[in-house]
Every structure is written in structure tokens, then in C-alpha cells.
Amino acid sequence: KIIDYFIAENAEKLQVEEEEFLQNIRVSRFSLFRVEAIVDKSRLLLTDFYRQNEVEVLVKESGQIEQGDIIMSRIIPAAAEKEGLWRFGGNLVTLRPSAAKELSDLAGKWFWEFSVANKGWATGESFIQENSFRFWRWLIGH
């Protein structure tokens, strides 16, 4: 929402590359992802916990990432010629199982609070879009 407001307020002042960058951020997705498979060391098949779907993410190399890992990150669309593919668009954090469990328990509480505040109309998508700051704040304090 903030990006939409910023683009609307500054539309006439933005250069093409600035607007393209902001549009990529606008359609980006923050989430927790489970690594389902590593394909050719350059692609990861991930399950998005909050959107209940699978995404394919391009990486330069999979390095220390293993099948079953839990990743907290933001993904952005890959280049236009690679439609349907994503890439990491920021910090990539791999969580230990105990940390993932702790965060999952907290996220359940946060979702409940968000749902009550939205009179029961909360979805996983709306929750994660408006509350990613809570996950990063948890990470910093962890």
C-alpha cells in the first residue's frame, strides 16, 4: 500500500527505471518458504507458507541451502523473459527448526490479532503483506 501511495504521489517525477523498481517492489512477496527441491543448483522449488502455493526461485548457486530448509525472505519477479520465475529481493535467512517453530507460534498469535482487528476478514496474503515488519523485528531481537 505504501508503494502505491508513493507512486501515485510522485508519478510525474519518477524516472522510468525508478518506476520499474517500485513496481517490482510492489508485486514482491515476503514470506516463510520451505525448500521442496533444488534443481540444477540454480533453481529452488519453494512452498510459500502463507499463500499455500509453490514458487520457483532462481539463484546464482544454491550453496548451503538444503531440501527441507525454512527460508524467510522477500521474492521479486525475475526478468520479464523469465515469466513465472522469481528471485530473492533482499535478505535471505535460513531458520533452524527450533527458531522456525518459535516464529510459527508467534505468527499464529499475530494472525489472530490481525484477524480480530480486521473483523475476521484477514487472509494469509493480507496478513503477511501488512505484517512482514513483525518477522524482521523478531529476527533482529532473536
N, C-alpha and C positions, 0 to 999 in steps of 0.2 A: 504494500500500500504506500509506503513512504516513497519508493521509487516512482510509482505512478504520479504522486503529487509533485515530486521534483521535476519529472519530465514535463508535466502539464504546465508548471510554473516557469520553466526555463526553455520551452520548446524552440523559441525563436533564437536563443543564444547558443544552443548546443551545436557543436560541430558533428559531422556525420559519424566519425569514429567514437565520439563521446556517447552519442545516442545509441549506437550499436552495442557498446559496452554496457550501458544502462539497461538495454533491452535483454541482454544475456543475463544480467543480474536479476532482472525482473522475473524471468522464467526459470531461474535456478531453483534447486530443491535442496534444502537441508534435511538431513535425516540420520537415522542409525541404519546401517546396512549390514547384512550377513553375506559373507563371501560364499557363494554357492559353487563357483568353479573359476579356475584360472585357465584362460585359453591362449595358447601360444605366447605366454609370458607378457603379452601386451594388451590383453583384454580381461576384464573381470566381469563375471556374471554375479550380480548382487540382488538380494531381496531387500526391498525398502520396507522397514517395519511399519511405518505409518501410512503408507499408501497401498500396502498389500499387493505390490507388483514387483516384477523383475526388471532390472535395467542392465544395460551393457555399457561398461565404462572403459574407455581407452586409457592406457597408462604407458609410459615410456618403457618401464620394466616392472614386473610385479615384486621384485626384491624379496623382502622378508614377509610379504603378505601370504597367508596360508588359507586354504579352504576352511571354512568354519569361523574365521576371524570376524569380529564385530568392529565395524568402522563407523566413526562419527565424522561427517564431513558435509560439504555442500558440493553438489554436482551442477555443471552447466552444460548446455548443449555443445557437442563437438562442432567442428566446422560444418557449414551448410551442405557440403558434398557428402557428409557422413551422417545423413538424416537418421534419427532414431538412436544415435550413439551419444554418449555423454563423456565428460572428462571431469576430473576433480577441479574445483574452482576455489581453492583455499587450503586451509589446514586439513590434513588427514590424520586422524587419531585412531589408533587401534586400541581397543579396550580389552583388558584382562577380563576373564569370565566373572570374577567377583565384582569388578567395577561395573560391568555391563548389568549385572543383577541389581546392584545398588541404584544405578541410574534408571533402570526399568521400573523399580519400585517407586522412586521419586517421580518419574514421569507419569505414572498412574495417578498419583496424588495431584500433580499439576493438571493433568487432563480433567480430573474430577472438578477441580476448582474452576477451570476454564469452561467446562460444560455448564456448571451452575451459573457462572457469570453470563453465559450466553443462552440461558433459559432452556438448556437441554438440546440446543441446535448445533453443538460442536461436532466436528468431524475430525478424523486424524489429520487430514490435509490442512484444515483451518488451524487446528491446534499447533501443528509443527511450524506452519508459516509464521504464526504470531508469537511463538514462544521459544524459538531457537536460542534466544539470548539466555534463557534459563539453563540450557545444556552447556553453553560455553562458560557461564558463571560457575556451574557445578564443577566443570573441568579445572578452571583456574583455582578454585578452592580445594580441589582434591589432592 
